[in-house]
Amino acid sequence: MIRAVLFDFYNTLGRFDPPREKIQADACAEFGIEVTYEGITRGYALADSFMAQESARQPLWTRSDSARAAFFGEYQRLLLDGAGVEVSHELALQVFTRVRDTPRGYALYDDVLPALRSLKSRGTILGLLTNNRGDVNALCLDMGLSPLLDFAVSSEDVGAGKPDPAIFLEALRRAGTEPRETIHVGDQYDTDVKGAREVGIHPVLLDRDNMKIGDTDCPRILGMGELPSLVEAVGQEA
């Protein structure tokens, strides 16, 4: 039986508002770079995978300013390369700086609240497990998630981010469940899937853009609407 479901936040429950595709397209246009939304989506799949791998190797906030600049320049270069545009590392960093400085907030995906309400109605314990820094409880309140979530754990709370076992173990402690009774849902294989699996939690990969077809060694869903039935199925097998 599955008693608890944990969720990543960014690209799982929430997204940037305005959407990151628009932010990227507008920033690129300022430098005379033409990109399509479809290209940016492909580019983000490549760049976000790079970010997950690098975060697993060494959390970004522990790196020097110059190392972070090098990382984000490469992140943006990979993003544009995936979108079909080759640029220098220097230009990529300039574009990234413009993207970073663009005012934005967060918005929930349309399928999030119905899925969480369905799980909550069954008595499932729900938790947020995120590498986002800052006051995640305030974020949950602003997003309207607080009435549905039993707790939220951030990398800042435990001094370690996914895929480090510490953040998953803290989530298990707060949920009061065993790993075999728990599912973690996230959009990144290297941080979400590998991290959950290392401590025995059932991983579920959320692939909203249908671009992670190769990551087939765990359940993969294209939207949160698929989750309640999957939770039930995993619980029957566990």
Salt bridges, closest charged atoms under 4 A:
ASP8 OD1 - LYS162 NZ 2.81
ASP26 OD2 - LYS22 NZ 2.97
GLU30 OE2 - ARG98 NE 2.96
ASP48 OD2 - ARG20 NH1 2.84
GLU54 OE1 - ARG57 NH2 2.78
GLU54 OE1 - ARG63 NH1 3.09
ASP65 OD1 - ARG68 NH2 2.37
GLU74 OE2 - ARG77 NH2 2.89
ASP101 OD1 - ARG100 NE 3.13
ASP111 OD2 - ARG208 NH1 2.98
ASP150 OD2 - LYS120 NZ 2.70
GLU156 OE2 - ARG133 NH2 3.79
GLU170 OE2 - ARG173 NH2 2.75
GLU170 OE2 - ARG174 NE 2.83
GLU181 OE1 - ARG3 NH1 3.27
ASP190 OD1 - LYS194 NZ 3.12
ASP192 OD1 - LYS162 NZ 2.79
ASP192 OD1 - HIS184 NE2 2.88
ASP207 OD2 - ARG220 NH1 2.81
ASP217 OD2 - ARG197 NH1 3.19
